[in-house]
Amino acid sequence: MLERIDAIVIGAGQAGLAASAHLTRAGIDHLVLERGAVAERWRNERWASLRLLTPNWMTRLPGHAYDGPDPGGYMHKDDVTAFLTRYARRIDAPIRANAPVSSVVREGSEFRVDSGAGSFRARSVIIATGACDTPAIPAWAKHLPARIAQVTTRDYVHPGQLDPGGVLVVGASATGVQLADEIRRAGHEVAIAAGRHMPLPRSYRGRDIMAWLDAADILTEARDPSVASARTLTHPSLQLVGGMPRRDISLATLASNDVLPISRVLGAEDSRLLLSGDLGAEIRMAHERADRLLDQIDTFIDAAGVSAPKRRRAKAPTFVPNAQRVLDMDRAGIRTIVWATGFRRDYSWLRVPTLNAHGELRETGGVTECPGLYALGLPFMRKRNSSYIDGVGEDARAIVEHLAAHIGAPLVTEAA
């Protein structure tokens, strides 16, 4: 006979642990199934030098926050792993580790969940596997010559693992620009292909940029429910880097260090990459996006009467954008491509018809079309910071409130 339980949480990262904390507070019997160890992705699928983009004081989960000696610093990925591991112990999360889920099937009004820890019958399921399942590599990449090595951000650890020769980083998110910078500093010739992006100053008007975004409630901006999920996943990524001393990072700073910015890669013919040629337009739009966001901060400062240094805006990048439409990797000496093109979600184990044509969950604020099935930790799921450690707690509370009503459990309200 299958073990029966009120709720199963899939994943023991920040989202799954936040869900577990709220389920425990609500007195809802549950299990957390984790394919590896707590914080598995932080532990084994992040590059060696990675630090959070948010200051340490913003590392907050329900009932638990950073309390170390460096609140203004930026936590190293190993410290994030330790933080989450301590949190799991603190909330006594009922975790079954090394228990990958192989199948979730709807059976009547319940779910059958098969995993490495056995099979269960659950009244509800929270999918907290996060946003970083499978690297989003374009289909044409498999036709690139074998002499060009390909590395994803899930597999990249440090520059020493790369073959000698030039490196092309595809994608100019925070990850892309950080890796381009690190690989260039290690001595490789580097190019970076950039599409939509948003460079921001690390410090603005006397504070960390994240402190202003937090104070002005920009990070907790609610998602417009009329905006499709696919669109929220294409929001331009902030170009930032954590670490001390604080510094800015952007296509302009990379160009000043002899990294070559090029435009988006559209496809390939053997070793020749076909480019969009619109880098100049992308840079102009990125600068305009950044200005609009800084305008919001300025408006908040004025309205709140906050004491802050006068506004100073960075000038638009002065380097001449590369307009070439073809890049011959052999001639350019490029021997490795690092794909910093984001991730897709992998729900191959989910046997419930609630995926759209793009393979993403059909959900509104984490509530799927299937009663009792929920999501947590997706980008801009309920708010701009839904995928942040600092934002997942509020989302978890809302999801658990909905789940409690679904299974008829009494609601226990506590502050996140």
C-alpha positions in Angstrom: 0.0 0.0 0.0 1.3 3.5 -0.9 2.2 5.8 1.9 -0.4 8.7 2.0 0.6 12.2 2.8 -1.0 15.7 2.6 1.7 17.4 0.5 4.9 16.5 -1.3 7.5 19.2 -2.1 9.8 18.4 -5.0 13.2 20.0 -4.4 15.2 21.1 -1.3 16.6 24.4 -2.5 15.5 27.8 -1.2 12.0 27.4 -2.6 11.4 23.9 -1.3 12.7 24.7 2.1 10.6 27.9 2.3 7.5 25.8 1.4 8.4 23.2 4.0 8.7 26.0 6.7 5.2 27.2 5.9 3.7 23.8 5.7 5.1 22.9 9.1 3.7 26.2 10.6 0.3 25.2 9.1 0.5 21.8 10.6 0.3 20.1 7.2 2.0 16.7 7.0 4.5 16.7 4.1 7.7 15.4 2.7 10.5 17.1 0.7 11.9 14.9 -2.0 15.4 15.9 -3.2 17.3 14.3 -6.1 20.6 14.9 -4.4 21.5 16.9 -1.2 20.0 20.1 0.2 20.9 23.0 -2.1 22.1 20.5 -4.8 22.4 23.1 -7.5 24.3 25.5 -5.3 26.5 22.7 -4.3 27.3 21.1 -7.6 26.1 23.1 -10.5 27.6 26.6 -10.0 31.0 27.9 -11.1 33.7 28.1 -8.4 33.9 31.9 -7.9 30.2 32.6 -8.0 28.8 35.1 -5.4 25.3 36.3 -4.9 24.2 39.5 -6.7 22.3 40.6 -3.5 24.0 41.8 -0.4 24.2 39.4 2.5 21.5 41.2 4.5 19.1 40.3 1.8 19.6 36.6 2.3 16.4 36.0 4.1 14.0 33.0 4.4 11.0 32.5 6.6 12.3 32.7 10.2 15.9 32.8 9.2 18.3 35.5 7.9 21.9 36.2 7.5 23.4 37.2 10.9 27.1 37.2 10.1 29.8 39.9 10.4 29.6 41.2 6.8 26.0 42.2 6.0 27.1 44.4 3.1 29.2 41.7 1.5 28.1 39.1 -1.2 27.8 35.5 -0.2 30.0 32.9 -1.9 28.1 30.0 -3.4 29.6 27.6 -0.8 28.3 29.9 1.9 24.8 29.8 0.3 25.0 26.0 0.5 25.9 26.2 4.1 23.2 28.7 4.8 20.5 26.6 3.3 21.8 23.4 5.0 21.6 25.2 8.4 18.1 26.4 7.5 16.9 22.8 6.7 18.1 21.7 10.1 16.6 24.7 11.9 13.1 24.1 10.5 13.6 20.3 10.8 12.5 19.9 7.2 11.3 16.3 6.5 13.8 15.7 3.6 14.3 12.5 1.8 17.7 13.0 0.1 19.0 11.2 -3.0 15.4 10.6 -4.0 14.9 11.8 -7.6 11.2 12.0 -8.6 10.6 9.8 -11.7 6.8 10.3 -12.1 3.9 12.4 -10.9 0.5 11.2 -12.0 -3.0 12.4 -11.2 -5.1 9.5 -9.8 -8.6 10.7 -9.0 -8.4 13.7 -6.6 -4.8 12.8 -5.5 -1.4 12.4 -7.0 0.9 9.3 -7.2 4.5 10.3 -6.8 7.2 7.8 -7.6 10.7 8.5 -6.4 14.0 7.1 -5.3 12.6 7.1 -1.7 9.5 5.0 -2.8 6.0 5.8 -4.0 3.5 8.1 -2.3 -0.1 9.2 -2.6 -0.4 12.9 -2.0 -3.3 15.3 -1.8 -1.1 18.1 -3.2 2.3 18.6 -4.8 4.5 21.7 -4.8 7.1 21.7 -7.7 10.1 23.6 -6.3 12.7 22.4 -8.7 13.6 26.0 -9.6 14.3 27.7 -12.9 17.7 26.1 -13.8 17.0 22.6 -15.0 18.4 22.2 -18.5 20.7 24.7 -20.3 18.9 26.4 -23.2 21.2 25.6 -26.1 19.9 26.3 -29.6 19.2 23.2 -31.6 21.7 24.2 -34.4 24.6 24.0 -31.9 24.8 20.2 -32.4 25.9 20.8 -35.9 28.9 22.9 -34.9 32.3 21.3 -35.8 33.7 19.0 -33.2 36.9 21.0 -33.0 34.8 23.7 -31.2 34.3 22.7 -27.6 31.0 23.6 -26.0 30.5 24.2 -22.3 27.3 25.2 -20.5 27.1 27.3 -17.4 25.9 24.2 -15.5 29.2 22.5 -16.3 31.6 25.5 -16.2 33.7 25.6 -13.0 36.8 27.7 -13.7 38.8 28.9 -16.7 41.4 26.2 -16.2 39.1 23.6 -17.6 38.8 25.3 -21.0 40.9 24.4 -24.0 43.7 26.8 -25.0 42.6 29.5 -27.5 39.8 32.0 -27.8 36.5 31.7 -26.1 33.0 33.0 -27.2 30.5 33.5 -24.4 27.0 33.5 -25.8 24.6 35.6 -23.6 25.2 38.8 -21.7 23.2 38.2 -18.6 24.9 38.7 -15.2 26.3 35.2 -15.7 27.6 35.9 -19.2 29.4 39.1 -18.4 30.9 37.6 -15.2 32.2 34.6 -17.0 33.6 36.7 -20.0 35.4 38.8 -17.4 36.8 35.9 -15.5 37.9 34.0 -18.6 39.6 37.1 -20.1 41.4 37.8 -16.8 42.7 34.2 -17.0 44.5 35.1 -20.3 42.1 33.9 -23.0 41.0 36.0 -25.9 37.2 36.5 -25.4 34.2 37.6 -27.3 30.7 37.9 -25.9 27.5 37.8 -27.9 24.8 40.1 -26.5 21.1 40.4 -26.9 18.7 42.0 -24.4 20.4 43.2 -21.3 20.4 45.9 -18.6 23.7 47.3 -17.2 23.2 48.8 -13.7 25.7 50.5 -11.4 26.7 48.4 -8.4 26.4 51.5 -6.2 24.0 54.3 -6.9 23.5 57.5 -4.9 25.5 56.2 -1.9 23.9 52.7 -1.6 24.1 49.3 -3.2 21.7 49.3 -6.1 19.8 46.3 -4.6 19.2 48.4 -1.4 17.4 51.0 -3.5 15.4 48.4 -5.4 14.4 46.8 -2.1 13.5 50.1 -0.4 11.5 51.3 -3.4 9.5 48.0 -3.5 10.7 47.5 -7.1 11.8 43.9 -6.3 8.3 43.2 -4.9 6.5 44.6 -7.9 3.6 42.2 -8.6 3.5 40.4 -11.9 0.7 41.6 -14.2 -1.4 38.5 -14.6 -2.2 39.4 -18.2 1.5 39.0 -19.1 2.2 35.5 -20.4 4.7 33.3 -18.6 6.8 33.0 -21.7 7.3 36.8 -21.7 8.3 37.0 -18.1 11.1 34.5 -18.8 12.6 36.9 -21.4 13.0 39.9 -19.1 16.5 41.4 -19.6 18.9 40.2 -17.0 20.6 42.8 -14.8 24.4 43.0 -15.5 25.9 43.0 -12.0 28.7 41.2 -10.1 29.0 40.6 -6.4 32.2 40.8 -4.5 34.5 43.2 -2.8 35.6 45.8 -3.6 32.4 46.6 -5.4 32.7 47.3 -9.1 30.5 47.7 -12.2 30.4 45.2 -15.0 28.9 45.7 -18.4 29.7 45.4 -22.1 31.6 48.7 -21.8 33.8 47.5 -18.9 34.4 44.3 -20.8 35.4 46.2 -24.0 37.8 48.3 -21.9 39.5 45.0 -20.9 39.8 43.8 -24.6 36.7 41.6 -24.6 35.0 41.9 -28.0 31.2 42.4 -27.7 29.3 41.1 -30.8 25.6 40.9 -31.6 23.2 38.0 -31.1 24.1 34.6 -32.7 21.3 33.5 -35.1 22.8 30.3 -36.4 25.9 28.7 -37.9 27.3 27.4 -41.1 30.2 25.1 -40.1 32.5 27.4 -38.1 30.9 30.6 -39.4 28.4 32.1 -37.0 25.6 34.2 -38.4 25.0 37.4 -36.3 22.1 39.8 -36.1 24.3 42.8 -36.5 22.2 45.0 -34.2 24.5 45.4 -31.3 24.3 49.2 -31.4 20.5 49.1 -31.1 20.6 46.6 -28.3 23.1 48.8 -26.4 20.9 51.9 -26.8 17.8 50.1 -25.6 19.7 48.6 -22.7 20.9 52.1 -21.6 17.3 53.4 -21.9 16.0 50.5 -19.7 18.6 51.2 -17.1 17.8 54.9 -17.1 14.1 54.2 -16.6 14.8 52.0 -13.6 17.1 54.6 -12.1 14.3 57.2 -12.7 12.1 55.0 -10.5 14.7 55.0 -7.8 15.1 58.8 -8.0 11.3 59.3 -7.8 11.3 57.1 -4.6 14.2 59.1 -3.1 12.4 62.4 -3.7 9.0 61.2 -2.5 10.4 59.6 0.6 12.6 62.5 1.4 15.6 60.2 1.8 19.0 61.8 2.2 21.2 60.7 -0.7 24.0 62.2 -2.9 23.0 64.0 -6.0 22.0 62.0 -9.1 24.9 61.1 -11.4 24.2 59.0 -14.4 26.7 57.0 -16.4 27.1 58.1 -20.0 26.1 55.7 -22.7 28.9 53.3 -23.8 31.5 55.1 -25.9 33.0 52.1 -27.7 32.0 51.5 -31.3 29.6 48.5 -31.4 30.7 45.7 -33.7 28.3 45.5 -36.6 29.6 42.4 -38.3 27.0 39.8 -39.4 29.4 36.8 -39.7 32.0 35.6 -37.3 34.4 33.0 -38.6 35.5 31.2 -35.4 38.5 29.5 -37.0 39.9 32.8 -38.2 39.1 34.5 -34.8 40.9 31.7 -33.0 37.8 30.6 -31.0 38.1 27.1 -29.7 35.4 27.1 -27.1 31.8 28.3 -26.8 30.4 28.9 -23.3 26.6 28.9 -23.4 25.3 31.5 -21.0 21.9 31.4 -22.7 19.7 30.6 -19.6 17.8 27.5 -18.8 14.6 25.6 -19.7 12.5 23.7 -17.2 12.5 19.9 -17.4 9.2 18.4 -16.5 9.7 15.1 -18.3 8.6 13.3 -15.1 5.4 15.2 -14.8 2.5 13.1 -16.3 -0.1 15.7 -15.6 -1.5 17.6 -18.6 -0.5 21.1 -17.4 2.3 22.1 -19.7 2.0 24.6 -22.5 3.5 24.4 -26.0 6.9 25.6 -24.8 7.1 22.9 -22.1 6.4 25.4 -19.3 3.8 25.0 -16.5 0.5 26.7 -17.1 0.2 28.5 -13.9 -1.0 31.8 -12.4 1.1 32.9 -9.5 2.2 29.4 -8.9 -1.3 27.8 -9.0 -1.5 25.5 -11.9 -4.6 24.5 -13.8 -4.6 21.1 -12.0 -6.2 21.4 -8.5 -3.6 20.6 -5.9 -0.6 21.1 -8.1 1.6 24.1 -7.4 4.9 25.7 -8.5 7.4 27.8 -6.6 10.6 29.6 -7.4 10.0 30.5 -11.0 11.2 33.8 -12.4 8.6 36.6 -11.9 6.1 34.0 -10.8 4.2 36.3 -8.4 6.7 39.2 -8.0 9.9 40.4 -9.6 11.9 38.7 -6.9 10.0 35.4 -7.0 13.2 33.4 -7.9 15.4 35.2 -5.3 16.3 33.7 -1.9 14.9 37.0 -0.5 11.6 36.7 -2.4 10.6 33.1 -2.3 9.3 33.2 1.4 6.3 35.4 0.6 5.4 33.3 -2.4 5.7 30.1 -0.4 3.3 31.5 2.2 0.7 32.4 -0.5 1.0 29.0 -2.1 0.7 27.1 1.2 -2.4 29.2 2.1 -4.0 28.1 -1.2 -2.9 24.5 -0.6 -4.4 24.5 2.9 -7.7 25.7 1.5 -7.6 23.0 -1.2 -7.1 20.1 1.3 -9.3 21.6 3.9 -6.6 22.3 6.5 -7.0 25.0 9.1 -4.9 28.1 8.2 -2.1 29.2 10.6 -0.9 32.7 9.8 2.6 33.8 10.7 4.9 36.5 9.4 7.3 35.4 6.7 
